[in-house]
Amino acid sequence: MTTNEIKALISLLDDPEIAPQVQGEIQNLGEAIIPFLEESWEETLDPQQQRRLEDLIHQLQFEGLQQRLRVWRDSGGQDLLEGMWLLNSYQYPDADLQALNRAIEQLRFEVWTLLRADMHPADQVQVLNHVIFRNHKFAANTQHFHSPANSMLHRVFETKRGNPLSLCVIYLLVAQRLDLPIFGVNLPNLFVLTYQPEAPGATPFYINCYNRGVTLSRADIEHYVGQLGITSQESFYEPCANLDIVRRAMRNLQVGFEKLQEPAKVEEVGQLLTILTADLTDSTD
């Protein structure tokens, strides 16, 4: 369709008799029509028409996000940053993936300048802690633990505050780019990381990013699980997949919207979560 034809189609939304049919035609055009809808929103002074346009824009963005999430899932969810960015784009459709990539790369470079090839794993972790928690002052968002912003990676970079999962994701993305054997661990009520040394006989240990990267032993994790009064599972001690991480971030986001009493957003995030849980067994939070 030409630009004039698209604008003429959008103008027909003013007619209540044919608006539903017009809306269907617009949705068939996909996300490419969003700039025209935004332009129409700016030009109209009718609050009802503005709301109608806002709803259409959101529907188109949400449908596009669902499709991109399916593609990411079907690719095996190999790119953790992309997965977290897709979640980020639910609340912030204009979030810039490359800006997030540059922020991670800056942290990677700063850590790389301080690492040595002969460093002990514990010393490598101390370098990561120094750069991320001391130099850049990332910290736990204890005042607003359930805020949806804690699940939005670009907001965590802006505020330097996050929940256990988002702080671990930043730490993990930096470690991955340095080829350090650090992975996520899906503990109940707390997300941590594990360092899995490659040297024969070396003992794995754990990293609690919500407590500025303090290291823990398996015995510490066992004690934590015991305090929760639940049956221990081997998955509490082993690395989890990127899919598990993004699914958990979605559950965190759902809880945040529940706390804010936004049922429509809770339902939509649930639809996104369904895409990632199809044919999969849900893990324990």
HELIX and SHEET records of a PDB file:
HELIX    1   1 THR A    3  SER A   11  1                                   9    
HELIX    2   2 LEU A   12  ASP A   14  5                                   3    
HELIX    3   3 ALA A   19  LEU A   29  1                                  11    
HELIX    4   4 GLY A   30  ILE A   33  5                                   4    
HELIX    5   5 ILE A   34  GLU A   43  1                                  10    
HELIX    6   6 PRO A   47  ASP A   74  1                                  28    
HELIX    7   7 LEU A   80  GLN A   91  1                                  12    
HELIX    8   8 LEU A   97  TRP A  112  1                                  16    
HELIX    9   9 PRO A  121  ASN A  129  1                                   9    
HELIX   10  10 HIS A  130  ASN A  135  3                                   6    
HELIX   11  11 PRO A  148  SER A  151  5                                   4    
HELIX   12  12 LEU A  153  THR A  159  1                                   7    
HELIX   13  13 PRO A  164  ARG A  177  1                                  14    
HELIX   14  14 CYS A  209  ASN A  211  5                                   3    
HELIX   15  15 ARG A  218  LEU A  228  1                                  11    
HELIX   16  16 GLU A  234  PHE A  236  5                                   3    
HELIX   17  17 ASN A  242  LYS A  259  1                                  18    
HELIX   18  18 PRO A  263  THR A  277  1                                  15    
SHEET    1   A 2 ALA A 139  ALA A 140  0                                        
SHEET    2   A 2 ARG A 161  GLY A 162  1                                        
SHEET    1   B 4 ILE A 182  LEU A 187  0                                        
SHEET    2   B 4 LEU A 190  TYR A 195 -1                                        
SHEET    3   B 4 PHE A 205  ASN A 208 -1                                        
SHEET    4   B 4 VAL A 214  LEU A 216 -1                                        
END                                                                             
